[in-house]
Amino acid sequence: MSKRKLDKRMDSVFKAVGLAVTLFGLLVLAALLIDVVMDGYQRISWDFFTSYPSRKPEQAGILSAWVGTLWIMLTTALLAIPLGVGSGIYLEEYARRNKLTDFIEINIANLAGVPSVIYGILGLGLFIRLMHLDRSVLAGGLILALLILPVIILTTREALRAVPSSIREASYALGATQWQTIRHQVLPAGFGNILTGIILAMSRAIGETAPLITIGALTYIPFLPANPVAFSPESPYIHLSAQGFLDPFTVLPIQIFNWVSRPQKGFLTDAAAGIIVLLTITLLMNGAAIFLRYKNQKRW
Amino acid sequence: MLKRNRIVKFKEMLIEKLLLCCSLLSVFTTAAIIYVLLSESVGFFKEVRIIDFLTDTQWTPLFTNKHFGILPLLCGTLLTTLIAIGVAVPVGLISAIYLSEYATVKMRHITKPLLEILAAVPTVVYGYFALLFVTPLLKKFIPGLSGFNALSAGLVMGIMIIPLVSSLSEDAMHAVPMGLREGAYALGSHKIQVAFKIVFPAALSGITAAVILAVSRAIGETMIVAIAAGQQPKFTLNPLVPIETITAYIVQISLGDTPHGTLEYQTIFVCGTTLFILTFALNVISFKLKRRFQEIYE
């Protein structure tokens, strides 16, 4: 066979191999999804969502876990979104090229690569020992907020960079100040892409387990954080309370981990059912992010 | 008018300073991580000699006969990382070459986001999958396999980091200028020669950066190994028996109620420090390589 022919054959061989290898990852993903659904679908019921964890696998549910996840996500979002977007705006719109900016940028790049369990250790030393926040919703939210901050900063910067400078210049030409320009022109223009980054970061935070285990987030929580809003028949009718932020919590991934590490078979079924719920949330968020990114592929 | 101007100016300055503070939070976080890790580790090394920590081949802080040698945990970490890299690098690189050089634009647009989902699946889910799907499956082929082992944890971890390798390497290959490819085609090259002899070497520093980042991610991965690899710190490279990684140990000891100030409690921070140094060094190398790569082509 001539060299040319051999090369041509190699070409089509690699094309097939490349496709097969690329699809391999997706195949494993499919196996994982099917395996989990087969294992856990029979436990998915209304009771599963409205029951507390229990010593009997058939009665155990994820009420405290999903409510806890909601609390933690709320806290994380309240902390990480303003801080992350603010930081991204500063670095992209205000920062001058100097040593300080360089130093901040290197820090962020590095923090993005720090293993999540280290954030848990940071939380243990800083929020639990030093600030005495105990194993509260606030401590968990703070840790996850710090964890996803680099992601939000980096995507915010990318989103702002994609906004053409002509928009800024037009705004300045009309007499707007820098902040007015950012607030009314640049941010709205980059909003879609920033939102995509936030959704992806939050979907990562929902699945995080290790950093919350490190601060000793208890696994058996048969109660919910205090309700933030309570109603009463007498004046003032509505009571607002922040007590919930200081209450202990559990979250879905921790509940799943707890069930996986039990020897009884029934708990493994509970774990699979919990995973179905967790995966549904994660995949929906990722799907929304992909859709948003696709929709926002604006050419200026 | 003048007064109003001054107020506006003041407000602008205030906003800028406020946003600067947001950015400085990252510097503060890094400093806090280093402070927390070091302050507790210092106490540990007052009790345990560094030389014992680095050379003792036993790690038994929870037994009565206490040994504090990090080697078994390092060994476990190395083992799972090697297995994971053994999966993620070949698969990720071949996918990257395929997606960058062979696949149609439409194919790339569909496959890339789907592959990214692999990285989005929570790690606790992968742990479940490794323990209850991959291990039983492997047992059919390897009868001597333990219920907890480094092999399935490593394999599943490798699948998790495929997208990291493939998408970063693809970006690197994508950045190779078209002119290089066209030059090779003009000399009569086939696509496979262009892909392996032109694009791959030209993107090598970017690809290396991706692989190093993948190693760092594998070292720091926690839940898969905590669930599926076992909790027995062993100085072995046998992938079929239960082992323990640095991260899995941190989880194990966090689950118990270890009182503050004891040596056991401090081991969390010593392990954290070891982990931080390892991943930090790798991240810096990767960052530098990537920057150098960008300088060449931009």
Interface residues (C-beta under 8 A of the other chain):
Chain A: R4 D7 K8 M10 D11 F14 K15 V17 G18 L19 V21 T22 F24 G25 L26 V28 L29 A31 L32 D35 V36 D39 P82 L83 G84 G86 S87 I89 Y90 L91 Y94 A95 F103 I104 I106 N107 I108 A109 N110 L111 G113 V114 P115 S116 V117 I118 Y119 G120 I121 L122 L124 G125 L126 R129 L146 L149 P150 I153 T177 Q178 W179 L200 S203 R204 I206 G207 E208 T209 A210 I213 T214 I215 G216 P253 I256 F257 V260 S261 L268 A271 A272 I275 L278 L279 T282 L283 N286 I290
Chain B: V8 K11 E12 I15 E16 L18 L19 L20 C22 S23 L24 L25 S26 V27 T29 T30 A32 I33 Y35 V36 L37 S39 E40 P90 V91 I94 S95 I97 Y98 L99 Y102 A103 T111 P113 L114 L115 E116 I117 L118 A120 V121 P122 T123 V124 V125 Y126 G127 Y128 F129 L131 L132 F133 I159 I162 P163 S166 H190 K191 I192 Q193 A195 L213 S216 R217 I219 G220 E221 T222 M223 A226 I227 T247 I250 V251 S254 L255 D257 H260 I268 F269 G272 L275 F276 T279 F280 L282 N283 V284 S286 F287
